[in-house]
């Protein structure tokens, strides 16, 4: 029987520690597949902040560099400037990036630092107990907003792709959803493009991946996919928000 699929060589052969049905596993698998395809494992540096993304320390076969909560873009900036030939990516969640590390991500993007940020958006603080995040949808319940997010008191969900794409420096900014095979394949292409832009020295690249959180959403994995289709995707619209190559 022909072998049609195997684990990416960039990932260690260990079981996933993410919650059952969590799309963080899919996200990091896509990154691993792209790194394999580009033949960059020995050249890649994975910047790991605090959050569910910290579990990637258990799975990533290549080099890892830890960062304080929200500070991955600052750490990535320092490493990339010292080792400009390396493929550098930070993998951040929404609480880590859009709240605690908002200043860092905006500053790095505005400077056009030549590394890539993979932003996993599941609209909640996943690791610390399901609190409301900057990306929690209006009406979506969390441990710190039991009745659902009320924009009159907590504002509206932050749209990071739209925000970062207004800056002049970023080279590629795009959002993808990981809720079905078609969208997953598009996300893989987007991650590859971001890495290729970085390797070509074109500047800052930002990939947002819409994922789920069955545990903190209080849903089955299948129900979360339906919720994403009906609620997450209509608000956080997938697409390419900035592509400097296409603008030329």
C-alpha positions as CSV (number, residue, x, y, z in Angstrom):
1,X,0.0,0.0,0.0
2,X,1.4,3.4,-1.0
3,X,2.2,5.8,1.8
4,X,0.2,9.1,1.1
5,X,1.1,11.1,4.2
6,X,3.6,11.2,7.0
7,X,4.4,13.4,10.0
8,X,6.4,16.5,9.0
9,X,10.1,15.9,9.7
10,X,10.2,19.2,11.5
11,X,8.0,17.8,14.3
12,X,9.0,15.2,16.9
13,X,7.2,11.9,16.8
14,X,5.3,12.4,20.1
15,X,1.6,12.6,20.8
16,X,-0.1,16.0,20.9
17,X,-0.7,17.6,24.2
18,X,-3.3,20.1,22.9
19,X,-6.9,19.5,23.9
20,X,-8.8,17.0,21.7
21,X,-10.0,18.8,18.6
22,X,-7.9,21.9,19.1
23,X,-6.7,23.4,15.8
24,X,-3.4,24.5,17.3
25,X,-2.2,21.0,16.3
26,X,-3.2,21.7,12.7
27,X,-1.5,25.1,12.7
28,X,1.8,23.9,13.9
29,X,1.6,20.9,11.5
30,X,1.2,23.3,8.6
31,X,4.2,25.3,9.7
32,X,6.2,22.0,9.9
33,X,5.1,21.0,6.4
34,X,6.2,24.3,4.9
35,X,9.5,24.3,6.7
36,X,10.1,20.7,5.4
37,X,9.1,21.8,1.8
38,X,11.5,24.7,1.9
39,X,14.3,22.5,3.4
40,X,14.8,25.0,6.2
41,X,14.6,23.0,9.4
42,X,18.3,23.4,10.3
43,X,18.0,27.1,9.5
44,X,14.8,27.8,11.4
45,X,14.4,29.5,14.7
46,X,11.1,29.2,16.4
47,X,10.3,32.0,19.0
48,X,8.0,30.6,21.7
49,X,6.2,33.0,24.0
50,X,3.7,32.1,26.9
51,X,0.3,30.4,26.3
52,X,-0.9,27.3,24.6
53,X,1.8,27.9,22.0
54,X,4.4,27.0,24.7
55,X,3.5,23.4,24.1
56,X,5.3,23.6,20.8
57,X,8.5,23.2,22.7
58,X,7.5,19.6,23.0
59,X,6.9,19.1,19.3
60,X,9.3,21.3,17.3
61,X,12.4,19.4,16.3
62,X,14.4,22.5,15.3
63,X,15.8,25.4,17.4
64,X,13.5,27.1,19.9
65,X,14.0,30.4,21.8
66,X,11.7,31.4,24.7
67,X,10.2,34.8,25.2
68,X,8.3,36.4,28.0
69,X,4.5,36.8,27.6
70,X,3.8,39.0,24.6
71,X,7.5,39.7,23.9
72,X,8.1,37.3,21.0
73,X,8.4,40.0,18.4
74,X,11.0,41.8,20.5
75,X,13.0,38.6,20.9
76,X,12.6,37.7,17.2
77,X,13.8,41.2,16.3
78,X,17.0,40.7,18.3
79,X,17.7,37.2,17.0
80,X,17.0,38.1,13.3
81,X,19.2,41.1,13.4
82,X,22.1,39.1,14.8
83,X,21.4,36.1,12.5
84,X,19.8,37.6,9.3
85,X,20.3,34.4,7.3
86,X,18.0,32.4,9.6
87,X,14.3,31.7,9.0
88,X,12.7,33.2,12.1
89,X,9.1,32.8,13.1
90,X,7.1,33.6,16.2
91,X,4.0,31.6,17.0
92,X,1.6,33.6,19.2
93,X,-1.9,33.4,20.5
94,X,-4.4,36.2,20.6
95,X,-4.1,37.1,24.3
96,X,-0.3,37.0,24.0
97,X,-0.2,39.1,20.8
98,X,-3.2,41.4,20.8
99,X,-3.2,42.3,24.5
100,X,-0.1,41.7,26.5
101,X,2.2,42.1,23.4
102,X,0.3,44.6,21.4
103,X,3.1,47.2,21.6
104,X,5.7,44.7,20.5
105,X,3.8,43.4,17.5
106,X,2.9,46.9,16.2
107,X,6.4,48.2,16.7
108,X,8.0,45.3,14.9
109,X,5.6,45.4,12.0
110,X,6.0,49.2,11.8
111,X,9.8,48.8,11.6
112,X,9.4,46.1,8.9
113,X,11.5,43.6,10.8
114,X,12.3,40.7,8.5
115,X,10.7,37.8,10.3
116,X,7.3,36.1,10.3
117,X,4.6,36.0,13.0
118,X,2.1,33.1,13.0
119,X,-0.9,34.4,14.9
120,X,-3.3,31.7,16.2
121,X,-6.6,33.4,17.0
122,X,-9.1,31.4,19.0
123,X,-10.8,34.4,20.6
124,X,-10.0,33.4,24.1
125,X,-7.2,33.1,26.7
126,X,-6.8,29.4,26.2
127,X,-4.1,28.4,28.7
128,X,-5.1,30.6,31.7
129,X,-8.8,29.7,32.0
130,X,-10.9,31.0,29.1
131,X,-11.0,34.7,30.0
132,X,-12.2,37.3,27.5
133,X,-9.4,38.2,25.0
134,X,-9.1,41.2,22.8
135,X,-10.5,39.0,20.0
136,X,-13.5,37.6,21.9
137,X,-16.5,38.1,19.7
138,X,-19.5,40.3,20.7
139,X,-21.9,38.1,22.7
140,X,-19.3,35.4,23.1
141,X,-19.2,34.1,26.7
142,X,-16.0,33.8,28.7
143,X,-15.0,33.3,32.3
144,X,-14.7,37.1,32.7
145,X,-17.9,37.9,30.8
146,X,-20.5,35.3,31.8
147,X,-23.2,37.1,29.8
148,X,-21.1,37.5,26.7
149,X,-18.9,40.4,25.5
150,X,-20.6,43.7,25.6
151,X,-18.9,46.3,23.3
152,X,-20.3,49.2,25.4
153,X,-18.2,48.2,28.3
154,X,-15.3,46.3,26.8
155,X,-15.1,47.5,23.2
156,X,-15.1,45.5,20.0
157,X,-13.0,42.5,19.0
158,X,-9.6,43.7,17.6
159,X,-8.9,42.9,14.0
160,X,-5.1,42.5,13.8
161,X,-4.7,41.9,10.1
162,X,-6.7,45.0,9.3
163,X,-4.7,47.0,11.9
164,X,-1.3,45.8,10.8
165,X,-2.1,46.2,7.1
166,X,-2.5,50.0,7.6
167,X,1.2,50.3,8.3
168,X,3.6,51.0,5.5
169,X,6.4,48.6,6.2
170,X,4.8,45.0,6.3
171,X,5.4,43.0,3.2
172,X,2.6,40.4,3.5
173,X,-0.4,40.3,5.8
174,X,-3.1,37.6,5.5
175,X,-5.8,35.7,7.4
176,X,-6.9,32.1,6.9
177,X,-9.3,29.8,8.7
178,X,-8.5,26.2,9.6
179,X,-12.1,24.9,9.7
180,X,-12.1,22.8,6.5
181,X,-9.6,21.2,4.1
182,X,-10.0,23.9,1.4
183,X,-9.2,26.7,3.9
184,X,-6.3,24.6,5.4
185,X,-4.7,24.3,2.0
186,X,-5.0,28.0,1.4
187,X,-3.4,28.6,4.8
188,X,-0.5,26.4,3.9
189,X,0.1,28.4,0.8
190,X,0.0,31.6,2.8
191,X,2.5,30.4,5.3
192,X,4.9,29.3,2.5
193,X,4.6,32.7,0.8
194,X,5.3,34.5,4.1
195,X,8.4,32.4,4.7
196,X,9.6,32.8,1.1
197,X,9.2,36.6,1.4
198,X,11.3,36.5,4.6
199,X,14.0,34.4,3.0
200,X,14.1,36.9,0.1
201,X,14.6,39.8,2.6
202,X,11.3,41.5,1.7
203,X,10.4,42.4,5.3
204,X,7.8,41.7,8.0
205,X,5.2,39.0,7.3
206,X,2.1,38.3,9.3
207,X,-0.2,35.2,9.1
208,X,-3.4,35.0,11.2
209,X,-4.9,31.6,11.6
210,X,-8.5,31.3,12.8
211,X,-8.7,28.3,15.1
212,X,-11.0,27.0,17.8
213,X,-10.9,26.2,21.5
214,X,-13.3,23.4,22.4
215,X,-12.4,23.4,26.0
216,X,-13.0,27.1,26.8
217,X,-15.8,27.5,24.3
218,X,-17.6,24.7,26.0
219,X,-18.4,22.9,22.8
220,X,-17.5,19.6,21.0
221,X,-14.8,19.9,18.3
222,X,-17.5,19.6,15.6
223,X,-19.7,22.3,17.2
224,X,-16.7,24.7,17.2
225,X,-16.3,24.3,13.5
226,X,-19.9,25.3,13.0
227,X,-19.4,28.2,15.4
228,X,-16.4,29.3,13.4
229,X,-18.4,29.2,10.1
230,X,-21.3,31.1,11.5
231,X,-19.6,33.6,13.9
232,X,-15.8,33.8,13.7
233,X,-15.3,33.9,9.9
234,X,-18.0,36.5,9.2
235,X,-16.3,38.9,11.6
236,X,-12.7,38.0,11.0
237,X,-12.9,37.8,7.2
238,X,-10.1,35.6,5.7
239,X,-8.1,37.1,2.9
240,X,-4.9,38.8,1.9
241,X,-4.8,42.3,3.5
242,X,-1.4,43.4,2.2
243,X,1.0,42.1,-0.4
244,X,3.7,44.5,-1.5
245,X,4.6,42.3,-4.4
246,X,1.1,42.4,-5.8
247,X,1.0,46.2,-5.3
248,X,4.0,46.8,-7.6
